[in-house]
Amino acid sequence: MRKGVLDLCILRVLGKGEAYTSDIVAVLKSVDLLVVEGTIYPLLNRMKNAGTLTYRWEESAAGPPRKYYSLTEKGQALLDELETAWAQFVASVNSLQS
């Protein structure tokens, strides 16, 4: 299955610790990556089904229970793999500069 830049971004966020979907979106928006929860939910579900993420439920005083996502060992391995591929891509693009 092909992984994209958004996968890498989500894995980087979760590599720092577990997060609620709205928190993930907020972090991405804080670095000018414009995404909406409607885009993130299917991606998180796909990543969970692939075994790269897990989640836990936590009761919320402000509404329904919240689902907090975190990386699995497989997710950490994928993050490491995507980090390497990203660094190689950036190096290749940068080598085109004169």
Contacts in CASP RR format, 6 or more apart in sequence:
PFRMAT RR
TARGET T0000
AUTHOR 0000-0000-0000
METHOD contacts of the structure
MODEL  1
MRKGVLDLCILRVLGKGEAYTSDIVAVLKSVDLLVVEGTIYPLLNRMKNA
GTLTYRWEESAAGPPRKYYSLTEKGQALLDELETAWAQFVASVNSLQS
1 50 0 8 1.000
3 78 0 8 1.000
3 82 0 8 1.000
4 82 0 8 1.000
5 86 0 8 1.000
6 33 0 8 1.000
6 35 0 8 1.000
6 39 0 8 1.000
6 43 0 8 1.000
7 43 0 8 1.000
7 47 0 8 1.000
7 78 0 8 1.000
7 82 0 8 1.000
8 79 0 8 1.000
8 82 0 8 1.000
8 83 0 8 1.000
8 86 0 8 1.000
9 28 0 8 1.000
9 33 0 8 1.000
10 24 0 8 1.000
10 28 0 8 1.000
10 40 0 8 1.000
10 43 0 8 1.000
10 44 0 8 1.000
10 47 0 8 1.000
11 52 0 8 1.000
11 71 0 8 1.000
11 75 0 8 1.000
11 78 0 8 1.000
11 79 0 8 1.000
11 82 0 8 1.000
12 79 0 8 1.000
13 19 0 8 1.000
13 23 0 8 1.000
13 24 0 8 1.000
13 27 0 8 1.000
13 28 0 8 1.000
14 24 0 8 1.000
14 53 0 8 1.000
14 69 0 8 1.000
14 70 0 8 1.000
14 71 0 8 1.000
15 71 0 8 1.000
15 76 0 8 1.000
15 79 0 8 1.000
17 70 0 8 1.000
17 71 0 8 1.000
18 56 0 8 1.000
18 68 0 8 1.000
18 69 0 8 1.000
18 70 0 8 1.000
19 27 0 8 1.000
19 68 0 8 1.000
19 69 0 8 1.000
19 70 0 8 1.000
20 66 0 8 1.000
20 67 0 8 1.000
20 68 0 8 1.000
20 69 0 8 1.000
21 37 0 8 1.000
21 40 0 8 1.000
21 41 0 8 1.000
21 44 0 8 1.000
21 67 0 8 1.000
21 69 0 8 1.000
22 37 0 8 1.000
24 40 0 8 1.000
24 44 0 8 1.000
24 69 0 8 1.000
25 35 0 8 1.000
25 36 0 8 1.000
25 37 0 8 1.000
25 40 0 8 1.000
28 35 0 8 1.000
29 35 0 8 1.000
44 53 0 8 1.000
44 69 0 8 1.000
47 53 0 8 1.000
47 75 0 8 1.000
48 54 0 8 1.000
48 55 0 8 1.000
48 69 0 8 1.000
50 74 0 8 1.000
51 72 0 8 1.000
51 74 0 8 1.000
51 75 0 8 1.000
52 71 0 8 1.000
52 72 0 8 1.000
52 74 0 8 1.000
52 75 0 8 1.000
52 78 0 8 1.000
53 69 0 8 1.000
53 70 0 8 1.000
53 71 0 8 1.000
53 72 0 8 1.000
53 75 0 8 1.000
54 69 0 8 1.000
54 70 0 8 1.000
54 71 0 8 1.000
54 72 0 8 1.000
55 67 0 8 1.000
55 68 0 8 1.000
55 69 0 8 1.000
55 70 0 8 1.000
56 67 0 8 1.000
56 68 0 8 1.000
56 70 0 8 1.000
57 65 0 8 1.000
57 66 0 8 1.000
57 67 0 8 1.000
57 68 0 8 1.000
58 65 0 8 1.000
58 66 0 8 1.000
58 68 0 8 1.000
59 65 0 8 1.000
59 66 0 8 1.000
60 66 0 8 1.000
71 79 0 8 1.000
END
